[in-house]
Amino acid sequence: MLKNVALVALGGSLGALARWSLGLLVSHWFGTRLPWATITVNILGSLLFGVVWAVTEPRMPGSSATRLILLTGFMGAFTTFSTYAFETVQMLRDGQIGGGLFSVLLQNGVGFAGIVLGLSLGRWIAG
């Protein structure tokens, strides 16, 4: 168990550093008028998640060390959008159309509502 914690922590720290570094680079190249850094991270993260899953699934089913460090750790810190996108695609591929659509609506709707509520709550706390 401790080994798994260390793998996730290592991958997470590398993913967070990669996200921060890429964010700085993209913001420098394209500016900050639009959230290009976040857009880039989410798209690239989804692409990388798909590649890692496709490469490791046939060779290492289950929770292998490679998946823990790359998917749970690195990709988890790099972007959670990749996990959301992957799980939704899996539901749709498995024929769970209603569940997939519900997940999209719930996560987007509640996610945006959470931001609005959090901003209001934070402003109230700050006075």
Phi and psi in radians as a Rosetta constraint file:
Dihedral C 1 N 2 CA 2 C 2 CIRCULARHARMONIC -1.108 0.35
Dihedral N 2 CA 2 C 2 N 3 CIRCULARHARMONIC -0.627 0.35
Dihedral C 2 N 3 CA 3 C 3 CIRCULARHARMONIC -1.082 0.35
Dihedral N 3 CA 3 C 3 N 4 CIRCULARHARMONIC -0.751 0.35
Dihedral C 3 N 4 CA 4 C 4 CIRCULARHARMONIC -1.115 0.35
Dihedral N 4 CA 4 C 4 N 5 CIRCULARHARMONIC -0.706 0.35
Dihedral C 4 N 5 CA 5 C 5 CIRCULARHARMONIC -1.064 0.35
Dihedral N 5 CA 5 C 5 N 6 CIRCULARHARMONIC -0.755 0.35
Dihedral C 5 N 6 CA 6 C 6 CIRCULARHARMONIC -1.127 0.35
Dihedral N 6 CA 6 C 6 N 7 CIRCULARHARMONIC -0.696 0.35
Dihedral C 6 N 7 CA 7 C 7 CIRCULARHARMONIC -1.115 0.35
Dihedral N 7 CA 7 C 7 N 8 CIRCULARHARMONIC -0.791 0.35
Dihedral C 7 N 8 CA 8 C 8 CIRCULARHARMONIC -1.129 0.35
Dihedral N 8 CA 8 C 8 N 9 CIRCULARHARMONIC -0.730 0.35
Dihedral C 8 N 9 CA 9 C 9 CIRCULARHARMONIC -1.119 0.35
Dihedral N 9 CA 9 C 9 N 10 CIRCULARHARMONIC -0.745 0.35
Dihedral C 9 N 10 CA 10 C 10 CIRCULARHARMONIC -1.107 0.35
Dihedral N 10 CA 10 C 10 N 11 CIRCULARHARMONIC -0.862 0.35
Dihedral C 10 N 11 CA 11 C 11 CIRCULARHARMONIC -1.073 0.35
Dihedral N 11 CA 11 C 11 N 12 CIRCULARHARMONIC -0.706 0.35
Dihedral C 11 N 12 CA 12 C 12 CIRCULARHARMONIC -1.107 0.35
Dihedral N 12 CA 12 C 12 N 13 CIRCULARHARMONIC -0.738 0.35
Dihedral C 12 N 13 CA 13 C 13 CIRCULARHARMONIC -1.165 0.35
Dihedral N 13 CA 13 C 13 N 14 CIRCULARHARMONIC -0.683 0.35
Dihedral C 13 N 14 CA 14 C 14 CIRCULARHARMONIC -1.181 0.35
Dihedral N 14 CA 14 C 14 N 15 CIRCULARHARMONIC -0.680 0.35
Dihedral C 14 N 15 CA 15 C 15 CIRCULARHARMONIC -1.140 0.35
Dihedral N 15 CA 15 C 15 N 16 CIRCULARHARMONIC -0.704 0.35
Dihedral C 15 N 16 CA 16 C 16 CIRCULARHARMONIC -1.139 0.35
Dihedral N 16 CA 16 C 16 N 17 CIRCULARHARMONIC -0.736 0.35
Dihedral C 16 N 17 CA 17 C 17 CIRCULARHARMONIC -1.130 0.35
Dihedral N 17 CA 17 C 17 N 18 CIRCULARHARMONIC -0.685 0.35
Dihedral C 17 N 18 CA 18 C 18 CIRCULARHARMONIC -1.138 0.35
Dihedral N 18 CA 18 C 18 N 19 CIRCULARHARMONIC -0.728 0.35
Dihedral C 18 N 19 CA 19 C 19 CIRCULARHARMONIC -1.109 0.35
Dihedral N 19 CA 19 C 19 N 20 CIRCULARHARMONIC -0.806 0.35
Dihedral C 19 N 20 CA 20 C 20 CIRCULARHARMONIC -1.085 0.35
Dihedral N 20 CA 20 C 20 N 21 CIRCULARHARMONIC -0.816 0.35
Dihedral C 20 N 21 CA 21 C 21 CIRCULARHARMONIC -1.112 0.35
Dihedral N 21 CA 21 C 21 N 22 CIRCULARHARMONIC -0.806 0.35
Dihedral C 21 N 22 CA 22 C 22 CIRCULARHARMONIC -1.123 0.35
Dihedral N 22 CA 22 C 22 N 23 CIRCULARHARMONIC -0.663 0.35
Dihedral C 22 N 23 CA 23 C 23 CIRCULARHARMONIC -1.049 0.35
Dihedral N 23 CA 23 C 23 N 24 CIRCULARHARMONIC -0.761 0.35
Dihedral C 23 N 24 CA 24 C 24 CIRCULARHARMONIC -1.094 0.35
Dihedral N 24 CA 24 C 24 N 25 CIRCULARHARMONIC -0.779 0.35
Dihedral C 24 N 25 CA 25 C 25 CIRCULARHARMONIC -1.122 0.35
Dihedral N 25 CA 25 C 25 N 26 CIRCULARHARMONIC -0.850 0.35
Dihedral C 25 N 26 CA 26 C 26 CIRCULARHARMONIC -1.141 0.35
Dihedral N 26 CA 26 C 26 N 27 CIRCULARHARMONIC -0.721 0.35
Dihedral C 26 N 27 CA 27 C 27 CIRCULARHARMONIC -1.109 0.35
Dihedral N 27 CA 27 C 27 N 28 CIRCULARHARMONIC -0.650 0.35
Dihedral C 27 N 28 CA 28 C 28 CIRCULARHARMONIC -1.142 0.35
Dihedral N 28 CA 28 C 28 N 29 CIRCULARHARMONIC -0.753 0.35
Dihedral C 28 N 29 CA 29 C 29 CIRCULARHARMONIC -1.255 0.35
Dihedral N 29 CA 29 C 29 N 30 CIRCULARHARMONIC -0.767 0.35
Dihedral C 29 N 30 CA 30 C 30 CIRCULARHARMONIC -1.972 0.35
Dihedral N 30 CA 30 C 30 N 31 CIRCULARHARMONIC -0.076 0.35
Dihedral C 30 N 31 CA 31 C 31 CIRCULARHARMONIC 1.436 0.35
Dihedral N 31 CA 31 C 31 N 32 CIRCULARHARMONIC -3.043 0.35
Dihedral C 31 N 32 CA 32 C 32 CIRCULARHARMONIC -2.141 0.35
Dihedral N 32 CA 32 C 32 N 33 CIRCULARHARMONIC 0.235 0.35
Dihedral C 32 N 33 CA 33 C 33 CIRCULARHARMONIC -1.055 0.35
Dihedral N 33 CA 33 C 33 N 34 CIRCULARHARMONIC -0.713 0.35
Dihedral C 33 N 34 CA 34 C 34 CIRCULARHARMONIC -1.994 0.35
Dihedral N 34 CA 34 C 34 N 35 CIRCULARHARMONIC 2.733 0.35
Dihedral C 34 N 35 CA 35 C 35 CIRCULARHARMONIC -1.370 0.35
Dihedral N 35 CA 35 C 35 N 36 CIRCULARHARMONIC 1.055 0.35
Dihedral C 35 N 36 CA 36 C 36 CIRCULARHARMONIC -1.054 0.35
Dihedral N 36 CA 36 C 36 N 37 CIRCULARHARMONIC -0.615 0.35
Dihedral C 36 N 37 CA 37 C 37 CIRCULARHARMONIC -1.089 0.35
Dihedral N 37 CA 37 C 37 N 38 CIRCULARHARMONIC -0.819 0.35
Dihedral C 37 N 38 CA 38 C 38 CIRCULARHARMONIC -1.152 0.35
Dihedral N 38 CA 38 C 38 N 39 CIRCULARHARMONIC -0.757 0.35
Dihedral C 38 N 39 CA 39 C 39 CIRCULARHARMONIC -1.028 0.35
Dihedral N 39 CA 39 C 39 N 40 CIRCULARHARMONIC -0.815 0.35
Dihedral C 39 N 40 CA 40 C 40 CIRCULARHARMONIC -1.088 0.35
Dihedral N 40 CA 40 C 40 N 41 CIRCULARHARMONIC -0.800 0.35
Dihedral C 40 N 41 CA 41 C 41 CIRCULARHARMONIC -1.082 0.35
Dihedral N 41 CA 41 C 41 N 42 CIRCULARHARMONIC -0.762 0.35
Dihedral C 41 N 42 CA 42 C 42 CIRCULARHARMONIC -1.165 0.35
Dihedral N 42 CA 42 C 42 N 43 CIRCULARHARMONIC -0.733 0.35
Dihedral C 42 N 43 CA 43 C 43 CIRCULARHARMONIC -1.212 0.35
Dihedral N 43 CA 43 C 43 N 44 CIRCULARHARMONIC -0.852 0.35
Dihedral C 43 N 44 CA 44 C 44 CIRCULARHARMONIC -1.102 0.35
Dihedral N 44 CA 44 C 44 N 45 CIRCULARHARMONIC -0.708 0.35
Dihedral C 44 N 45 CA 45 C 45 CIRCULARHARMONIC -1.076 0.35
Dihedral N 45 CA 45 C 45 N 46 CIRCULARHARMONIC -0.718 0.35
Dihedral C 45 N 46 CA 46 C 46 CIRCULARHARMONIC -1.142 0.35
Dihedral N 46 CA 46 C 46 N 47 CIRCULARHARMONIC -0.739 0.35
Dihedral C 46 N 47 CA 47 C 47 CIRCULARHARMONIC -1.065 0.35
Dihedral N 47 CA 47 C 47 N 48 CIRCULARHARMONIC -0.864 0.35
Dihedral C 47 N 48 CA 48 C 48 CIRCULARHARMONIC -1.118 0.35
Dihedral N 48 CA 48 C 48 N 49 CIRCULARHARMONIC -0.683 0.35
Dihedral C 48 N 49 CA 49 C 49 CIRCULARHARMONIC -1.043 0.35
Dihedral N 49 CA 49 C 49 N 50 CIRCULARHARMONIC -0.810 0.35
Dihedral C 49 N 50 CA 50 C 50 CIRCULARHARMONIC -1.065 0.35
Dihedral N 50 CA 50 C 50 N 51 CIRCULARHARMONIC -0.743 0.35
Dihedral C 50 N 51 CA 51 C 51 CIRCULARHARMONIC -1.111 0.35
Dihedral N 51 CA 51 C 51 N 52 CIRCULARHARMONIC -0.856 0.35
Dihedral C 51 N 52 CA 52 C 52 CIRCULARHARMONIC -1.082 0.35
Dihedral N 52 CA 52 C 52 N 53 CIRCULARHARMONIC -0.763 0.35
Dihedral C 52 N 53 CA 53 C 53 CIRCULARHARMONIC -1.088 0.35
Dihedral N 53 CA 53 C 53 N 54 CIRCULARHARMONIC -0.827 0.35
Dihedral C 53 N 54 CA 54 C 54 CIRCULARHARMONIC -1.105 0.35
Dihedral N 54 CA 54 C 54 N 55 CIRCULARHARMONIC -0.631 0.35
Dihedral C 54 N 55 CA 55 C 55 CIRCULARHARMONIC -1.321 0.35
Dihedral N 55 CA 55 C 55 N 56 CIRCULARHARMONIC -0.680 0.35
Dihedral C 55 N 56 CA 56 C 56 CIRCULARHARMONIC -1.536 0.35
Dihedral N 56 CA 56 C 56 N 57 CIRCULARHARMONIC -0.458 0.35
Dihedral C 56 N 57 CA 57 C 57 CIRCULARHARMONIC -1.019 0.35
Dihedral N 57 CA 57 C 57 N 58 CIRCULARHARMONIC -0.900 0.35
Dihedral C 57 N 58 CA 58 C 58 CIRCULARHARMONIC -1.179 0.35
Dihedral N 58 CA 58 C 58 N 59 CIRCULARHARMONIC -0.503 0.35
Dihedral C 58 N 59 CA 59 C 59 CIRCULARHARMONIC -1.607 0.35
Dihedral N 59 CA 59 C 59 N 60 CIRCULARHARMONIC -0.561 0.35
Dihedral C 59 N 60 CA 60 C 60 CIRCULARHARMONIC -2.399 0.35
Dihedral N 60 CA 60 C 60 N 61 CIRCULARHARMONIC 1.167 0.35
Dihedral C 60 N 61 CA 61 C 61 CIRCULARHARMONIC -1.123 0.35
Dihedral N 61 CA 61 C 61 N 62 CIRCULARHARMONIC 2.676 0.35
Dihedral C 61 N 62 CA 62 C 62 CIRCULARHARMONIC 1.541 0.35
Dihedral N 62 CA 62 C 62 N 63 CIRCULARHARMONIC -2.812 0.35
Dihedral C 62 N 63 CA 63 C 63 CIRCULARHARMONIC -1.720 0.35
Dihedral N 63 CA 63 C 63 N 64 CIRCULARHARMONIC 1.500 0.35
Dihedral C 63 N 64 CA 64 C 64 CIRCULARHARMONIC -1.508 0.35
Dihedral N 64 CA 64 C 64 N 65 CIRCULARHARMONIC 2.906 0.35
Dihedral C 64 N 65 CA 65 C 65 CIRCULARHARMONIC -1.059 0.35
Dihedral N 65 CA 65 C 65 N 66 CIRCULARHARMONIC -0.659 0.35
Dihedral C 65 N 66 CA 66 C 66 CIRCULARHARMONIC -1.078 0.35
Dihedral N 66 CA 66 C 66 N 67 CIRCULARHARMONIC -0.768 0.35
Dihedral C 66 N 67 CA 67 C 67 CIRCULARHARMONIC -1.208 0.35
Dihedral N 67 CA 67 C 67 N 68 CIRCULARHARMONIC -0.652 0.35
Dihedral C 67 N 68 CA 68 C 68 CIRCULARHARMONIC -1.078 0.35
Dihedral N 68 CA 68 C 68 N 69 CIRCULARHARMONIC -0.817 0.35
Dihedral C 68 N 69 CA 69 C 69 CIRCULARHARMONIC -1.284 0.35
Dihedral N 69 CA 69 C 69 N 70 CIRCULARHARMONIC -0.707 0.35
Dihedral C 69 N 70 CA 70 C 70 CIRCULARHARMONIC -1.478 0.35
Dihedral N 70 CA 70 C 70 N 71 CIRCULARHARMONIC -0.847 0.35
Dihedral C 70 N 71 CA 71 C 71 CIRCULARHARMONIC -1.493 0.35
Dihedral N 71 CA 71 C 71 N 72 CIRCULARHARMONIC -0.976 0.35
Dihedral C 71 N 72 CA 72 C 72 CIRCULARHARMONIC -1.205 0.35
Dihedral N 72 CA 72 C 72 N 73 CIRCULARHARMONIC -0.831 0.35
Dihedral C 72 N 73 CA 73 C 73 CIRCULARHARMONIC -1.353 0.35
Dihedral N 73 CA 73 C 73 N 74 CIRCULARHARMONIC -1.231 0.35
Dihedral C 73 N 74 CA 74 C 74 CIRCULARHARMONIC -1.076 0.35
Dihedral N 74 CA 74 C 74 N 75 CIRCULARHARMONIC -0.968 0.35
Dihedral C 74 N 75 CA 75 C 75 CIRCULARHARMONIC -1.201 0.35
Dihedral N 75 CA 75 C 75 N 76 CIRCULARHARMONIC -0.547 0.35
Dihedral C 75 N 76 CA 76 C 76 CIRCULARHARMONIC -1.082 0.35
Dihedral N 76 CA 76 C 76 N 77 CIRCULARHARMONIC -0.641 0.35
Dihedral C 76 N 77 CA 77 C 77 CIRCULARHARMONIC -1.486 0.35
Dihedral N 77 CA 77 C 77 N 78 CIRCULARHARMONIC -0.564 0.35
Dihedral C 77 N 78 CA 78 C 78 CIRCULARHARMONIC -1.192 0.35
Dihedral N 78 CA 78 C 78 N 79 CIRCULARHARMONIC -0.813 0.35
Dihedral C 78 N 79 CA 79 C 79 CIRCULARHARMONIC -2.872 0.35
Dihedral N 79 CA 79 C 79 N 80 CIRCULARHARMONIC 2.344 0.35
Dihedral C 79 N 80 CA 80 C 80 CIRCULARHARMONIC -1.527 0.35
Dihedral N 80 CA 80 C 80 N 81 CIRCULARHARMONIC -0.219 0.35
Dihedral C 80 N 81 CA 81 C 81 CIRCULARHARMONIC -1.073 0.35
Dihedral N 81 CA 81 C 81 N 82 CIRCULARHARMONIC -0.619 0.35
Dihedral C 81 N 82 CA 82 C 82 CIRCULARHARMONIC -1.084 0.35
Dihedral N 82 CA 82 C 82 N 83 CIRCULARHARMONIC -0.704 0.35
Dihedral C 82 N 83 CA 83 C 83 CIRCULARHARMONIC -1.166 0.35
Dihedral N 83 CA 83 C 83 N 84 CIRCULARHARMONIC -0.793 0.35
Dihedral C 83 N 84 CA 84 C 84 CIRCULARHARMONIC -1.002 0.35
Dihedral N 84 CA 84 C 84 N 85 CIRCULARHARMONIC -0.831 0.35
Dihedral C 84 N 85 CA 85 C 85 CIRCULARHARMONIC -1.126 0.35
Dihedral N 85 CA 85 C 85 N 86 CIRCULARHARMONIC -0.761 0.35
Dihedral C 85 N 86 CA 86 C 86 CIRCULARHARMONIC -1.094 0.35
Dihedral N 86 CA 86 C 86 N 87 CIRCULARHARMONIC -0.852 0.35
Dihedral C 86 N 87 CA 87 C 87 CIRCULARHARMONIC -1.093 0.35
Dihedral N 87 CA 87 C 87 N 88 CIRCULARHARMONIC -0.645 0.35
Dihedral C 87 N 88 CA 88 C 88 CIRCULARHARMONIC -1.161 0.35
Dihedral N 88 CA 88 C 88 N 89 CIRCULARHARMONIC -0.791 0.35
Dihedral C 88 N 89 CA 89 C 89 CIRCULARHARMONIC -1.079 0.35
Dihedral N 89 CA 89 C 89 N 90 CIRCULARHARMONIC -0.714 0.35
Dihedral C 89 N 90 CA 90 C 90 CIRCULARHARMONIC -1.048 0.35
Dihedral N 90 CA 90 C 90 N 91 CIRCULARHARMONIC -0.770 0.35
Dihedral C 90 N 91 CA 91 C 91 CIRCULARHARMONIC -1.073 0.35
Dihedral N 91 CA 91 C 91 N 92 CIRCULARHARMONIC -0.781 0.35
Dihedral C 91 N 92 CA 92 C 92 CIRCULARHARMONIC -1.122 0.35
Dihedral N 92 CA 92 C 92 N 93 CIRCULARHARMONIC -0.739 0.35
Dihedral C 92 N 93 CA 93 C 93 CIRCULARHARMONIC -1.130 0.35
Dihedral N 93 CA 93 C 93 N 94 CIRCULARHARMONIC -0.544 0.35
Dihedral C 93 N 94 CA 94 C 94 CIRCULARHARMONIC -1.466 0.35
Dihedral N 94 CA 94 C 94 N 95 CIRCULARHARMONIC 0.106 0.35
Dihedral C 94 N 95 CA 95 C 95 CIRCULARHARMONIC 1.449 0.35
Dihedral N 95 CA 95 C 95 N 96 CIRCULARHARMONIC 0.135 0.35
Dihedral C 95 N 96 CA 96 C 96 CIRCULARHARMONIC -1.558 0.35
Dihedral N 96 CA 96 C 96 N 97 CIRCULARHARMONIC 1.120 0.35
Dihedral C 96 N 97 CA 97 C 97 CIRCULARHARMONIC -1.074 0.35
Dihedral N 97 CA 97 C 97 N 98 CIRCULARHARMONIC -0.828 0.35
Dihedral C 97 N 98 CA 98 C 98 CIRCULARHARMONIC -1.057 0.35
Dihedral N 98 CA 98 C 98 N 99 CIRCULARHARMONIC -0.781 0.35
Dihedral C 98 N 99 CA 99 C 99 CIRCULARHARMONIC -1.114 0.35
Dihedral N 99 CA 99 C 99 N 100 CIRCULARHARMONIC -0.706 0.35
Dihedral C 99 N 100 CA 100 C 100 CIRCULARHARMONIC -1.122 0.35
Dihedral N 100 CA 100 C 100 N 101 CIRCULARHARMONIC -0.796 0.35
Dihedral C 100 N 101 CA 101 C 101 CIRCULARHARMONIC -1.167 0.35
Dihedral N 101 CA 101 C 101 N 102 CIRCULARHARMONIC -0.700 0.35
Dihedral C 101 N 102 CA 102 C 102 CIRCULARHARMONIC -1.051 0.35
Dihedral N 102 CA 102 C 102 N 103 CIRCULARHARMONIC -0.756 0.35
Dihedral C 102 N 103 CA 103 C 103 CIRCULARHARMONIC -1.055 0.35
Dihedral N 103 CA 103 C 103 N 104 CIRCULARHARMONIC -0.773 0.35
Dihedral C 103 N 104 CA 104 C 104 CIRCULARHARMONIC -1.072 0.35
Dihedral N 104 CA 104 C 104 N 105 CIRCULARHARMONIC -0.870 0.35
Dihedral C 104 N 105 CA 105 C 105 CIRCULARHARMONIC -1.126 0.35
Dihedral N 105 CA 105 C 105 N 106 CIRCULARHARMONIC -0.766 0.35
Dihedral C 105 N 106 CA 106 C 106 CIRCULARHARMONIC -1.135 0.35
Dihedral N 106 CA 106 C 106 N 107 CIRCULARHARMONIC -0.878 0.35
Dihedral C 106 N 107 CA 107 C 107 CIRCULARHARMONIC -1.159 0.35
Dihedral N 107 CA 107 C 107 N 108 CIRCULARHARMONIC -0.694 0.35
Dihedral C 107 N 108 CA 108 C 108 CIRCULARHARMONIC -1.251 0.35
Dihedral N 108 CA 108 C 108 N 109 CIRCULARHARMONIC -0.839 0.35
Dihedral C 108 N 109 CA 109 C 109 CIRCULARHARMONIC -1.103 0.35
Dihedral N 109 CA 109 C 109 N 110 CIRCULARHARMONIC -0.885 0.35
Dihedral C 109 N 110 CA 110 C 110 CIRCULARHARMONIC -1.228 0.35
Dihedral N 110 CA 110 C 110 N 111 CIRCULARHARMONIC -0.603 0.35
Dihedral C 110 N 111 CA 111 C 111 CIRCULARHARMONIC -1.067 0.35
Dihedral N 111 CA 111 C 111 N 112 CIRCULARHARMONIC -0.841 0.35
Dihedral C 111 N 112 CA 112 C 112 CIRCULARHARMONIC -1.147 0.35
Dihedral N 112 CA 112 C 112 N 113 CIRCULARHARMONIC -0.724 0.35
Dihedral C 112 N 113 CA 113 C 113 CIRCULARHARMONIC -1.095 0.35
Dihedral N 113 CA 113 C 113 N 114 CIRCULARHARMONIC -0.664 0.35
Dihedral C 113 N 114 CA 114 C 114 CIRCULARHARMONIC -1.080 0.35
Dihedral N 114 CA 114 C 114 N 115 CIRCULARHARMONIC -0.705 0.35
Dihedral C 114 N 115 CA 115 C 115 CIRCULARHARMONIC -1.110 0.35
Dihedral N 115 CA 115 C 115 N 116 CIRCULARHARMONIC -0.822 0.35
Dihedral C 115 N 116 CA 116 C 116 CIRCULARHARMONIC -1.064 0.35
Dihedral N 116 CA 116 C 116 N 117 CIRCULARHARMONIC -0.819 0.35
Dihedral C 116 N 117 CA 117 C 117 CIRCULARHARMONIC -1.112 0.35
Dihedral N 117 CA 117 C 117 N 118 CIRCULARHARMONIC -0.769 0.35
Dihedral C 117 N 118 CA 118 C 118 CIRCULARHARMONIC -1.081 0.35
Dihedral N 118 CA 118 C 118 N 119 CIRCULARHARMONIC -0.717 0.35
Dihedral C 118 N 119 CA 119 C 119 CIRCULARHARMONIC -1.101 0.35
Dihedral N 119 CA 119 C 119 N 120 CIRCULARHARMONIC -0.772 0.35
Dihedral C 119 N 120 CA 120 C 120 CIRCULARHARMONIC -1.116 0.35
Dihedral N 120 CA 120 C 120 N 121 CIRCULARHARMONIC -0.787 0.35
Dihedral C 120 N 121 CA 121 C 121 CIRCULARHARMONIC -1.106 0.35
Dihedral N 121 CA 121 C 121 N 122 CIRCULARHARMONIC -0.756 0.35
Dihedral C 121 N 122 CA 122 C 122 CIRCULARHARMONIC -1.081 0.35
Dihedral N 122 CA 122 C 122 N 123 CIRCULARHARMONIC -0.720 0.35
Dihedral C 122 N 123 CA 123 C 123 CIRCULARHARMONIC -1.144 0.35
Dihedral N 123 CA 123 C 123 N 124 CIRCULARHARMONIC -0.670 0.35
Dihedral C 123 N 124 CA 124 C 124 CIRCULARHARMONIC -1.142 0.35
Dihedral N 124 CA 124 C 124 N 125 CIRCULARHARMONIC -0.760 0.35
Dihedral C 124 N 125 CA 125 C 125 CIRCULARHARMONIC -1.119 0.35
Dihedral N 125 CA 125 C 125 N 126 CIRCULARHARMONIC -0.734 0.35
Dihedral C 125 N 126 CA 126 C 126 CIRCULARHARMONIC -1.230 0.35
Dihedral N 126 CA 126 C 126 N 127 CIRCULARHARMONIC -0.294 0.35
